[in-house]
Structures are given as structure tokens and as C-alpha cells.
Amino acid sequence: MVVYSVTGFSAYALLLPVAPLWAVHGGAGAAGAGLVNGVLLATTVLAQLAVPWALRTVGHGRTMALGLVLMASGAALVVSDALAWILACSIVRGVGFGILTVTGSAVVGHLAPPQLRGRMVGVYGLAVAIPNLVLLPAGVPAVDLLGFTPVLLLAALPVLGIPSALALGRLVRPAPAAASPEPPGSPEPAGRRGGLLAAVGPPTAVLLAATMAGGALLTFLPQVTTSGTAGLALLLMGTAAAGSRFGAGHLADAGEQGGSQWLAPLLLVTAAGTTACAWGARDDVTAGTAWLLVGAVLCGTGYGALQNLTLVSAFQRSGAGRVDETSTVWNVGFDGGTALGSVLVGVVASAWSFPAGFAVAGLGCVAALVAARATRVPVG
């Protein structure tokens, strides 16, 4: 699982800043460069909706291997720096990334025993975070040092994970919708009492609020402070997110609630971090820098932990037999929240200011407290 995730996400992290830069190298303007990742993420969300069908049709192993091959197609960018070619590659990579994201969390749901699910989700989160921590900030400096061609060819790394994908596919045995009965006294999963969206909707709404805040900071911190401060803030945020996503696994496994009792406090931590960044974005003096750094750590802590706890809660509420569909809804919420944070905060910042935009993202976390309350799994 670690090999599959690290190799697949390596291509994503490496090209996220480099592909738009390659478009600029080919003569594209700012709008064209912005389309590169916009098309990637839009295609990702659309592809995620089709992944459960692919898993039922061709199986987990083949679908996961296909996802890695499509992710590795980023190496084909070396053929041309024309915007049309780059956008075509973004579409292909988006399909691959949609497969990668859904199948990664779904495999954890299939293979993890319920009493270890939180910690296994934490390990998966760490495997996803490592490429982003290492390769995302290294991409542009690597281009400066080595040139575009070697860096773009490194995007073929996902093919190294194909044996792992096929091996994982042989291990997955999807549970039937009518799963084995729960032990006496256990709560009935929400997914059996109602539809899938009713079960997975509340934790996904919490996730959407958290990723909206995280996406806002990831997108706009470089625009509100110096490059050095922004780089340090993003590093602190990424490190805090990786550590809290891993550590939250122990909270999720500690009781029958699956860690859902921590959703509301962590939403408040995320809101506090976003609000601190809103305050720090008011000026560029030393005090403002301190607020930005503290806010990045707080927001990263909530952002990472909520990714773990909402996924565990979604699996718990939907019940056995709906793992692949649950993973799909959760991942759509993740990427949708990230995109919404970028768009919404950008619109608010254009109309008023970045502090106002960050404050709106923080208010979104406060509003999601309603969904956090609905996520609590009744124990009886």
C-alpha cells in the first residue's frame, strides 16, 4: 500500500508546480497556466465518480495498475510545451489521479480490521503526505538546476508501483452488501438505515470545510507574504498535517465512536488557524509573520487529523459492502473542498481582501459544526 501510494502521488506532487511552468515556457499566459491544474482537478472529480464501476467491472488490481499508468503519462509532457498538449496530458493524468485517490482509501477500507482502521488510514495518509512534502517544493528548484526534460521524465515513477497494485488487488475481497451481522448491541450503520449519501454526507461535509480552509492557505499564502515566510508556513502546515493525520489514527481506534467526538474540536482548531492567518495577512510586519506561522500549524493540525477521522467515520457509518462507493464520495468531498477553497477565497479576496477571504474559510469550519454533531455514531 505504501509503495502504491508513494509512487503514484510522486508524479502528482512533482508536476503540480512544474506542469504550469512548462506551459509558461511554451508561451502560455497566466490564464493558460492556471488551466493546467484546473483541468487536472476537474477531470479528477469526474473520474472519481466512475471508479466504483471500474472496480466492479475489471477488478481492483487492474484498475489500480491502470491508474498508475495514466499518472505516469505526465512524462509525455516532454513531447511538447504547447498548451493544447499539456491540457490533454492533464486530462489523462486527472483520470489516473481520480483512480489513485479512490482506490487508495478504498483498499484501506477493505483490508483494515475495524479495530485497526484508524491507524492504517494514518499510515496511508503518511504515504500520501511524503511525496507532497518532498517533491512538491523540490519541483521548481529541480527545473532550475537540471532543466525541464529530466524532471518531466521523473513523472514516469508510478510505473514502479504496478506490481504493488496487482498484489493489492489479489488481497482485496469486497464484502457483499449484506454483510455479516453486527455483534449484539452494536449500532446499526447509518448506511443501512438510509441511503449512502445520508450516511457519508455528514463526515464528508466536515471534510469539505476542512479542505476548503486548507486549500485556501495552500493556494494564497504565497500571495500575502514574502516567499520565504510562505515557504516556511507551507512547510509547517504540511508537516503538521502529515503528523496529525497519522496520529489521529490512534484517536479513531480508541473507542466505539471512531474518533467522531473529535471532529468538532478539530474544526475549531482549523478555524482558529485560518483566522490567525487572516489576522497575519493584514500586514507584513514581524507580528503578522508570527500569526501566519502559528495559523499554518493550527490549520495543518486540524486539516490532517480531520482527513483521517472523517474517512474512518464514513466507513463506519456506511457499513460493509459500500467501501468503494464511500471512498468515492469522500474523495469528491476532499478535492471539491480544495477547489472550493481556492475559488471562493479568491473571489472574496478580489472583492475585499485576503484577510476577509481567510475569515470566510474559517467561518465555513464553524458552520460545519452542525455536520460534526450529525456525524456522531450513536452507541446503544
Backbone hydrogen bonds, N-H to C=O, Kabsch-Sander energy under -0.5 kcal/mol:
donor,donor_aa,acceptor,acceptor_aa,energy
5,S,1,M,-2.4
6,V,2,V,-2.9
7,T,3,V,-2.3
8,G,4,Y,-1.8
9,F,5,S,-2.8
10,S,6,V,-1.3
11,A,7,T,-1.0
12,Y,8,G,-1.0
13,A,9,F,-2.8
14,L,10,S,-2.5
15,L,11,A,-1.9
16,L,12,Y,-1.4
18,V,14,L,-0.7
19,A,15,L,-2.7
21,L,17,P,-1.0
22,W,18,V,-2.4
23,A,19,A,-1.8
24,V,20,P,-2.1
25,H,21,L,-2.2
26,G,22,W,-1.3
27,G,24,V,-1.8
28,A,23,A,-2.4
33,A,29,G,-2.5
34,G,30,A,-2.3
35,L,31,A,-1.5
36,V,32,G,-0.9
36,V,33,A,-0.6
37,N,33,A,-0.7
38,G,34,G,-1.5
39,V,35,L,-3.2
40,L,36,V,-1.4
41,L,37,N,-2.5
42,A,38,G,-2.2
43,T,39,V,-2.5
44,T,40,L,-1.9
45,V,41,L,-2.1
46,L,42,A,-1.8
47,A,43,T,-2.8
48,Q,44,T,-2.4
49,L,45,V,-1.2
50,A,46,L,-0.6
50,A,47,A,-1.3
51,V,47,A,-0.7
51,V,48,Q,-0.9
54,A,50,A,-1.9
55,L,51,V,-2.7
56,R,52,P,-2.1
57,T,53,W,-2.0
58,V,54,A,-2.9
59,G,54,A,-0.7
59,G,55,L,-1.0
63,T,59,G,-1.7
64,M,60,H,-2.7
65,A,61,G,-2.3
66,L,62,R,-2.5
67,G,63,T,-2.2
68,L,64,M,-1.8
69,V,65,A,-2.2
70,L,66,L,-2.6
71,M,67,G,-2.2
72,A,68,L,-2.3
73,S,69,V,-0.6
73,S,70,L,-0.8
74,G,71,M,-1.5
75,A,72,A,-2.0
76,A,73,S,-2.0
77,L,74,G,-1.8
78,V,75,A,-1.5
79,V,76,A,-1.9
80,S,77,L,-1.1
86,I,82,A,-2.2
87,L,83,L,-2.7
88,A,84,A,-1.9
89,C,85,W,-2.3
90,S,86,I,-1.9
91,I,87,L,-1.9
92,V,88,A,-1.9
93,R,89,C,-3.0
94,G,90,S,-2.5
95,V,91,I,-1.9
96,G,92,V,-2.0
97,F,93,R,-2.8
98,G,94,G,-2.3
99,I,95,V,-2.0
100,L,96,G,-2.6
101,T,97,F,-2.6
102,V,98,G,-1.8
103,T,99,I,-2.5
104,G,100,L,-2.0
105,S,101,T,-1.5
106,A,102,V,-2.1
107,V,103,T,-2.6
108,V,104,G,-1.4
109,G,105,S,-1.9
110,H,106,A,-2.3
111,L,107,V,-2.7
112,A,108,V,-2.5
116,L,113,P,-2.2
117,R,113,P,-0.8
117,R,114,P,-0.6
120,M,116,L,-2.3
121,V,117,R,-2.7
122,G,118,G,-1.9
123,V,119,R,-2.1
124,Y,120,M,-2.4
125,G,121,V,-2.6
126,L,122,G,-2.1
127,A,123,V,-2.3
128,V,124,Y,-2.0
129,A,125,G,-2.1
130,I,126,L,-2.1
132,N,128,V,-0.9
133,L,129,A,-2.6
134,V,130,I,-2.3
135,L,131,P,-2.5
136,L,131,P,-1.1
138,A,134,V,-0.5
139,G,135,L,-1.4
142,A,138,A,-2.1
143,V,139,G,-1.8
144,D,140,V,-2.1
145,L,141,P,-1.9
146,L,142,A,-3.4
147,G,142,A,-0.6
147,G,143,V,-1.9
151,V,147,G,-0.9
152,L,148,F,-2.9
153,L,149,T,-2.2
154,L,150,P,-1.2
155,A,152,L,-1.4
156,A,153,L,-1.8
157,L,154,L,-1.9
159,V,156,A,-1.8
160,L,157,L,-2.2
161,G,158,P,-1.9
162,I,159,V,-1.3
165,A,161,G,-2.2
166,L,162,I,-2.4
167,A,163,P,-2.2
168,L,164,S,-2.6
169,G,165,A,-2.2
170,R,166,L,-1.4
171,L,167,A,-0.9
171,L,168,L,-0.8
172,V,168,L,-1.5
179,A,177,A,-1.5
186,S,183,P,-2.1
191,G,317,R,-4.4
192,R,189,P,-1.6
193,R,189,P,-1.1
194,G,190,A,-1.7
199,A,195,G,-1.5
200,V,196,L,-3.1
201,G,197,L,-2.3
204,T,200,V,-2.0
205,A,201,G,-2.4
206,V,202,P,-1.9
207,L,203,P,-2.3
208,L,204,T,-2.7
209,A,205,A,-1.9
210,A,206,V,-2.1
211,T,207,L,-3.0
212,M,208,L,-1.9
213,A,209,A,-1.8
214,G,210,A,-2.6
215,G,211,T,-3.2
216,A,212,M,-1.8
217,L,213,A,-1.9
218,L,214,G,-2.7
219,T,215,G,-1.9
220,F,216,A,-2.4
221,L,217,L,-2.1
223,Q,220,F,-1.6
224,V,220,F,-0.6
224,V,221,L,-1.6
225,T,221,L,-0.7
230,A,226,T,-2.7
231,G,227,S,-2.5
232,L,228,G,-2.2
233,A,229,T,-2.8
234,L,230,A,-2.7
235,L,231,G,-2.0
236,L,232,L,-2.6
237,M,233,A,-2.6
238,G,234,L,-2.6
239,T,235,L,-2.5
240,A,236,L,-2.6
241,A,237,M,-2.4
242,A,238,G,-2.4
243,G,239,T,-2.5
244,S,240,A,-2.6
245,R,241,A,-2.3
246,F,242,A,-1.8
247,G,243,G,-2.8
248,A,244,S,-2.3
249,G,246,F,-1.2
250,H,247,G,-1.4
251,L,247,G,-0.7
252,A,248,A,-2.4
253,D,249,G,-1.6
254,A,251,L,-0.9
258,G,255,G,-1.3
260,S,257,Q,-1.5
262,W,259,G,-2.0
263,L,260,S,-1.3
266,L,262,W,-2.1
267,L,263,L,-2.2
268,L,264,A,-1.9
269,V,265,P,-1.9
270,T,266,L,-2.4
271,A,267,L,-2.6
272,A,268,L,-2.6
273,G,269,V,-2.3
274,T,270,T,-2.4
275,T,271,A,-2.4
276,A,272,A,-2.3
277,C,273,G,-1.9
278,A,274,T,-1.9
279,W,275,T,-2.3
280,G,276,A,-2.6
281,A,277,C,-1.9
282,R,279,W,-1.3
283,D,280,G,-1.0
289,T,285,V,-2.0
290,A,286,T,-2.1
291,W,287,A,-2.1
292,L,288,G,-2.1
293,L,289,T,-2.3
294,V,290,A,-2.6
295,G,291,W,-2.7
296,A,292,L,-2.2
297,V,293,L,-1.8
298,L,294,V,-2.4
299,C,295,G,-2.9
300,G,296,A,-2.4
301,T,297,V,-2.1
302,G,298,L,-2.1
303,Y,299,C,-3.0
304,G,300,G,-2.4
305,A,301,T,-2.1
306,L,302,G,-2.5
307,Q,303,Y,-0.9
308,N,304,G,-1.4
309,L,305,A,-2.5
310,T,306,L,-2.3
311,L,307,Q,-1.3
312,V,308,N,-2.3
313,S,309,L,-2.4
314,A,310,T,-2.4
315,F,311,L,-2.3
316,Q,312,V,-2.4
317,R,313,S,-2.6
318,S,314,A,-2.0
319,G,315,F,-1.6
322,R,319,G,-1.0
326,T,322,R,-2.5
327,S,323,V,-2.6
328,T,324,D,-1.8
329,V,325,E,-2.3
330,W,326,T,-2.5
331,N,327,S,-2.3
332,V,328,T,-2.3
333,G,329,V,-2.2
334,F,330,W,-2.1
335,D,331,N,-2.6
336,G,332,V,-2.8
337,G,333,G,-2.3
338,T,334,F,-2.0
339,A,335,D,-2.4
340,L,336,G,-2.7
341,G,337,G,-2.6
342,S,338,T,-1.7
343,V,339,A,-2.5
344,L,340,L,-3.1
345,V,341,G,-1.6
346,G,342,S,-1.4
347,V,343,V,-2.4
348,V,344,L,-2.6
349,A,345,V,-2.8
350,S,346,G,-2.0
351,A,347,V,-1.9
352,W,348,V,-3.1
353,S,348,V,-0.6
357,G,353,S,-1.9
358,F,354,F,-2.9
359,A,355,P,-2.2
360,V,356,A,-2.1
361,A,357,G,-1.8
362,G,358,F,-2.1
363,L,359,A,-2.3
364,G,360,V,-1.7
365,C,361,A,-1.2
366,V,362,G,-1.6
367,A,363,L,-2.7
368,A,364,G,-1.4
369,L,366,V,-1.7
370,V,367,A,-1.4
372,A,368,A,-2.2
373,R,369,L,-2.0
374,A,370,V,-1.8
375,T,371,A,-1.3
376,R,372,A,-0.7
376,R,373,R,-0.8
380,G,185,G,-0.5
380,G,378,P,-0.5
